[in-house]
Amino acid sequence: PRMVEFWFLFCLIWSVCASVDEESRKKIDNLLRELEGQFPAKDTVYEYFVDTKSKGWASWEDKLRAGWRYDPKMPFYKIMVPTVDTVRYDYLLDTLIQAKRPVLMTGPVGTGKTSVAQKVIENLDPKVWNQLTINMSAQTSSNNVQEIIESKVEKRTKGVYVPIGGKQMLCFMDDLNMPEKDEFGSQPPLELLRQWIDYGFWYDRLKQTKSEVKDMFLVGAMGPPGGGRTQISKRLQSRFNLINMTFPTESQIKRIFGTMINQKLQEFEEEVKATGDIITQATIDIYNSIVQRMLPTPTKIHYLFNLRDISKVFQGLLRANKDYHDTKSSIARLWVHECFRVFADRLIDDSDKEAFIGMLSEKLGTMLDFVYHNLLPNRVTPIFGDFMKGEVYEDIVEFSQLKQFMEEKMEDYNMEPGVIAMDLVLFRDAIEHISRIIRVIGQPRGNMLLVGIGGSGRQSLSKLASYILEYKIFQIQVTKQYRLQDFHDDIQKLYYQAGVECKPTSFIFTDTQVLEESFMEDINNILSSGNVPNLYKP
């Protein structure tokens, strides 16, 4: 009977109490502790699970392996540092899927909703499960969703469809609340799903007959409403088991990035080794003060910072090389460079940049004992790149050499057959921009959005940067008769060139080429999952 009580409480915490945010978790914690005195005193009730062996509560932390290390050869975006959160949500999601209950995960951007879902889906037995990922966006219609799902099922008897191969299908819907509302305030794709959850069928669009779809289960993920995301209807929400993934606590963030940077710095000199935790703390502090200070306004809509920005700073720090960055000052310069690239490159006016430099120099002084002016003479920000000497991500001090290198590359580019020659004057800003573009597109999953007025050289500099990295350049040719079908044909060519012929390609797409809103839909899918729905029509 004690165990029944324990399991009841555990289920209560993760059903009724799982949908609240950080503040309310504290209130629920107090309430449950008054009702049930058996909880351990440390942390909140959310930190415990039922241990069947010892017949009591055990902390999730016990499930973590102590000496976890990341694999340096792995691409950065695949590294998942195990934390209390990942262990906990993995367990919950896996249990709910096995019990065939629809799950909906919510939470702010960058808390790892998609990562957790993908990890659990990958661990399912492929002999039993098929998987399907649908990335929703504002243009998704109920027809899209129905077509995507119907392309993955086969007919068993009249009006009954099952997943191909007699397996069960797990359908993961990312950004569930993105589809826009119609004039009556409903979201057609979601109403379709709700009807399916309740009754198990939908109608064939042509023959108006019932199509039952069996053996399919839903897992959804969505961010909080706002910024294009809408509030989903209460009727749909009531069908799901809702889990709210809270923003990780500061100790968790420190653990995630501290583990990685300390492992990287193991082989460096002693004075550098000690800086790992300091740099982690400083980055988190800067991130916090930026989020409070640089708020998005109509003229600065792109001032949206989230956890991914912190991870981008560390992605750069992990490229350090022990033969080149062996002093405390060189690591500090690298850190300053990464902070500038990630945070300051999107600031649009001088007052914001000055404020940012103020924050940065304060952190340098208090935590790393450097004076901003001594570390960066003449207040010139460092330029790092790995294109001068090959593999090494190094601090390029000799600006004249860099300029000469770029000019030679530009001459080579103009010699290529069939290229419209570019006659650019490479001044300091242009050269900095090129090295910024190379820094991002040279990394796996490096995609950039270049914002600027016409004629500021966004396309030319992108072409030059792609040429330096020896990428092929792909652009679409827009005519008056250019429609969505033509766009799909072009994407097929692009996919063939990149995926089948394996040529690294940069796809340059400008705002003037958006003739229909649905183009952006496909671009969004290319960026998020690489899977464009209905690209290859049967």
N, C-alpha and C positions, 0 to 999 in steps of 0.2 A: 504493500500500500504506500510506503514512503516513496518508492520509485515512481508510482503513478502520479503522486503529487509533483515530484521533480519534473517529470515529462510534461505534465500539464502546464507548469510554470514556464518551462522552456518554450513550449508551443505558444503560450500567451505572449511572451516577450517578442517572439518573432512573427506573430500574426497581427494582433491588435497594436502592439507597441512598436512595430518595426517601421511604421510609416511617419514617425515624427522626426523633427530636426534636432540639432545638438542641444538647444536650450531646453526643449520639452523632455529630452531624454533624462535630464537631471530630475525633473519633477516626477516622472514615472518611476525613476529609480527610488526616490524617497517613498512613494506610495507603496511599491511592492515590498520594500524592506519593512514597512510597518505591518503589512499583512503576513509576511513570511520572514521569520528571524534567522533562517538558516544560511543566508548568503554570506560568503566571506566578506570581511570588512573592506578590503582594498577595491578601488575602482568601482564602476557602475555594474548593474546586473547584466549589462550587455556583454561584459567581458568573460562570461562563463558558459560552459556547456555541461550536459549531464555525462558523467563518466560512469559507464556501466560496470567497470571492474571494481572501483572503490565505492560504488553506490553513493556518490555525492557530487558536489559541484567541483569542476576543475576549470582552470583558466585556459583560454585559447592559446596563451603564450607557450603552454607546455607542448603544443603541437609543432612549434617552430624548430627547425634544425638550427643548432647553434653556429656551426662553422660554415655558413653559406658563403660561396664565392661566385662571382659572375665569370663567364667565359669571355676572355678578351677578344676572341675572334668573332663573336656573335654581333650582328648589326644592332646598333644602340636601341632601336625602337622595340626589339624583341626581348630586351632584358626586363624581367619582372622580379623585383626584389620581394621575397616573401615577407609579409608583415602580418600582424594580427588580423587586419582587415581582409587581406586576400584569403587567408586560411578560413576565416569565418564565412565569408560570402561564398567561397568555393563549396564549402560543406552544405550550406543552406540551399544553394542553387541545385547542386547535384541531387540532394534529397528530394527537392520539390519536383525535379524533372522525372526522377524515378517513380514518384507518386503520381505522375501525370497531371500535375496542377499547373495552370498558366501562371507565369511569374512576371511581374513588372518591376524593373529596377529604376529608381529615380535618384537624382543627386546632381550636384553642380558639375560643370565641365571639368574633365581631367581627373575625376576620382577613380577612373578605371572600370567603369561599367562595362564598356565593350571588351576590355581586356579580360575581365573575369569571365564574361559570357563565352568569349572565344576559347579561353583555356578549358572551361568545363566542357564545351562542345567538342574540342579536340580529344578530350579524354574519354568520350563515349565510345562504346564498342561499334566500329564501322560495319560489323556484320548485322547489327540490329537497327542502326540508325542511319538515315540520310540526313544531311543538313542543308539548310537554305538560309541565306542571309539577305534581307531586304533593307536597303537604306532608304528611309522615307525622306522626302523633302517637300517644299511648299507646293510643288506642281504635281505631286503624286495623285492619281485619280483612283477610284475604286476599280475601274477597268484594268489599270496597270497591275494592281495587287492581284486581282483575280487571274489575269493572264500569267503573271509570274508563277503563281502557285499551280495553275492548271498545266503549265509546261513541265512541272515536276511530278505529275501524277499520271496514272494510266487507268483505263476503264476496266472494271472487274465485271459488273453486270450492268443492266440498263440503269443509268442514273446513279451508279455508285462508283466512286473513284478512290483508288488507294495509291500510296507512294510506289514508285517504280521498284521492282525487285522484291516486293512483299515485305519491305522493311517498315520501320516507323519513321516519320519525318519530324525533325525538330526545326521549327521556323523561327529564326531570330530576327526581330524587327528593331532596327536601330533608329533612334530619333522618332519615336512613335508619335509624338505630338506635333510634328512639323507640318503635315498636310493642312492647307489653309481651309477656312470654313467657307461654305457656300452662303448664298444670301439668307438662308434660314438658320444659320448658326450651327449647322451640323457638319461633321467631317466625313464625307462619304466612305473613304477607305476604312475608317474606324467603325462606322455603322455596319459595314459588310462583315468585319471581323466579329462584331458583337453578335450579329445574327448567327454567325457560324458557331460561336461559343455556346449560344443558348440552344439552337435547334439542330446544329450539325449539318445544315445544307445551305446552299445559295442557289440562285436561278441561273440557268443557261441564258446568256444574253440574247441569243438568236431565237431559240425555240421556246423560251419561257417555260421550260420544264425544270423540275428540281434536280440539282446535282448534289449528291451527298459526298462529302469528302471525309474519309475516315483515317484513323491512325496518324493524325497530325497534332502537334502540340506547339503552343506559342510561348516564346520568351520575349519580352519587350524591354527596351531601355529608353529612357527619355530624360532630358534636362528639365530644370524648373521653367515654368512659363515665363515668357518675356524674350525679346530679341528674335521675333519670328516664330517662337514656339508658342503654342496656344494651350489653353486649359482643356483637358479632355473631359468628355461627359461623365457624370457621376455613374451612369448606368454601366458604361464600359469599365470604369475603374473598379466597380464593385465585383466584377467577374475575376479580377486578378488577385494573386497574393502579392501584396505590395511590400517591397523592401526599400527603405531609403538609405542610400550610401552616403554617410556624412563625410564632410571634408576631413581629411586625415588630421590628427592632432599634430602640433609642432614636433612632438617627440617622434612621431611616426615619420614625418618628412625628413627629420634629421637622420633617422635610422636608415631610410631608403637611400639618401644620397651620400650620407657619411660612410656607409658600408662600401659603396662603390669607390669613392675618392680615396679612402684610406687604403683599400686594396691596391689601387693604382700607384699610390705614393710609397708602397713598401720598399721598392728598390731604389728610391732616391736618397739623396744625402739626408743626414739627421735633421738639419734645420728646416728642410722642406717637409719631411715626414710629419712634423708637429703641426703643420698648417692645415691639415685636412679638416679637422673639426671646426677650426676657426673660420675657414672659407665657407663651410656649410652654413654655419650660423650667420655669417655676414650676408650671404646670398638670401637667406630667408628673411633677414631684417630688411634688406633693401626691397625685396618683393613686397613685404607687408607695407612699408611706407609708400611705395609707388601705388599700390592698390588704393590706399586711402587718399592719396593726393591727386593722381592723374585720373580723373573720372571722365567717362565718355560723355561728350556733348554733341549737338548736331554738327559742329564743324570738326569734331574729333571722334567720329563714330568708331574708329578702329582702336581706341584706347581700351581694349578688353584684355586683361591679363589673367592667366589662370596657371594651374600647376604645370602645364606643359612648358611654360616659359622657364620655370625653375629647371626643368629637366634639360632644356636646350643649353642653359649655361653649363651644366655638368657634362653634356655631350661634348662641348668644346674642351672642357678641362681634361676629359679622359683622352684627348688626343695629344696630351703633352708627351714629350720625349725625354728620357732621362739624360741623353747626351747633350741636349740643348737647354733644358729648363732645370738646371741643377742648383740654382740659387733661389733664395727666398724672393728676391726682387723679380726674377724672370717669371716665377709662378704668379706673383702678384700682377705683373703686366698682362699675363695671359688672362687672369681673372677679370681685370679691368676691361680688356678687349672683349671678352665674351659678354660681360654685362652691357657694354656699349652696344654691341651687335643686337642683343636680344631686347633690351629695354629702350635704349636711346634712339635706335634707328627708326622707331615709329613716331617719335615726338616731332611735332610739326613747327613749333616756333622756338625762338631762342630762350625765352623766359623759362619754358619747361626744361630745356636742355641744361640751362644754368642750375636750376633747382636739382636736377638729377646729378650733375657734377658735384653739387654741394653735398648731397647724400653720400655719394661715393667717396669723396675725400674724407668725410667724417668717419666713415667705416674704416677706411685705410688707416687713418690716424689711430682710432681707438683699438682696432683689433690686430692690425698687421704692423703697426709702428712705422708707417711710411708717410712722408709728406707728399701730397699729390704733385707739387711742382718738381720735386727731386726725382720722383719715379718717372714722370713724363715731362722731360724738358720742353719749355715753350708751350706747354699744355697741348702738345700734339698727340692725338690718340694713336696707339700702336696699330700697325697693320700686320695681321698674321695670315699666312697662306702656305699651301703645300705644293704650289705649282712651279716654284722656282727650282728647287733641288729634288723634285720628286717627292717620295713618301713622307718627308718630315714636315710636320706642321710647325713652322718656325716664325720667329719675330723678324719681319723684314725691316731692317734698320736703314739700309742704303736706299733712299728714295730714288736716286738717280738711276741705279741699276734696275729698279722695278719699272721706271718709266721707259727705259731703253728696251727692256724685255717686252713690254706691252706694245711699243711702237713696232718692234720687229714682227710680233705676232700679227699686228694689224696689216703690215705689208704682205705677210704670207697669206692672210685671209683674202686680200684684194687680188692676189695672183691666182686664186682658185678658179677653175673654169666655171662659167655660168653664174658668177656671183656679181651682184651690183656693188661696185667698189664704194667703200666708205672712206670719206676723207675727214677724219675726226681730229680735233685738237685735243690731246689728252692732258688736261690740267689736273690738279690734285684731286678735286672732287670726283671727276670721272674715273680716275684710277682707283679711288677708294670704293666707288660704287661697283666697279668690275670685281674687285677682290671680295666685296660683300656677296655678290651674286655667286661667285665661284664657291665661297665658303658654304653656302646653303645647297646649291644644286650638286655639289660634289659629294654630298652625303646621301645615303639611302633614304628614300622618302623625303627628299628635300624639295619642297615646292614653295615658290615665292609669289607674293602679290606686290607688284611695283606700283606705287601711287605717285603721280606727279602731273604737272601741266603738260600740254602737248608740246612736242619738240624738246623735251628735257632729256631725250636720249634713252628712253626706257628700252625700245626695241634694239637699237644699234648696240648698246652696251650688253644686252642679253645675248645678242648674236656673237659678239666678240668673246664674251665669257664662255659660251658654249664651244666656240672654236678652240679656245685655249685648252679646254678639257677634252677636246677631240670628240664632241658629241655631234650627231647629225641634227640639223635644224628642221623642224616640221611646222608649216603654217598652212592655214586654209585660204583658198582664194574665193572671196565672196563676190557673187554676181547678183543681179536683180532677181533672178529666178532661184536663188539659193534657198532650199527648204530643209526641213529636219532630216529628210531621207538622204539628201546630199551630205549633210553633216555626219550622219551615221556611216555613210560610205567612206568619208575621210577618216573617221575614227577607226574603221576597220583597217584602212591602209596603215594608220599610225600603229595600231596594235600588231599588225603583221610585221612591220619594220622592227618594232622594239621586241616583240615576244617571240616571233618565229625566226627572224634573221639575227636576233640578239644584237642589234646595233644600239648603243646607248643614244637616246634621242631627247632633245628638249623641245617641247611643244609650246610655241609662243602664241598666245591667244589674246587679242586686244579687245577693248570695250566696244570698238566700232564694229566688231564682227558678230556681236550678239544681235541677230535679227529676230529671233524668237526667244521668249522667256525659257522655253524648254531646253535650249542649248545649255543654260546654266545648270539645269537639272542633271544633264549627262556629265558635265564637268565635275559637279559635286560627287557623282557616283564614281567617276574615275579617281578622284582624290581620296574618297573614303574607303572604297572596297576594291576599286579596279573593275567592278562588274557593272556594265551598262545594260539595263534591262531591254529585252527585245532587240538587241543589236544584230544578232544573227537570226533573222526570221526563217522558220522552216519552209 
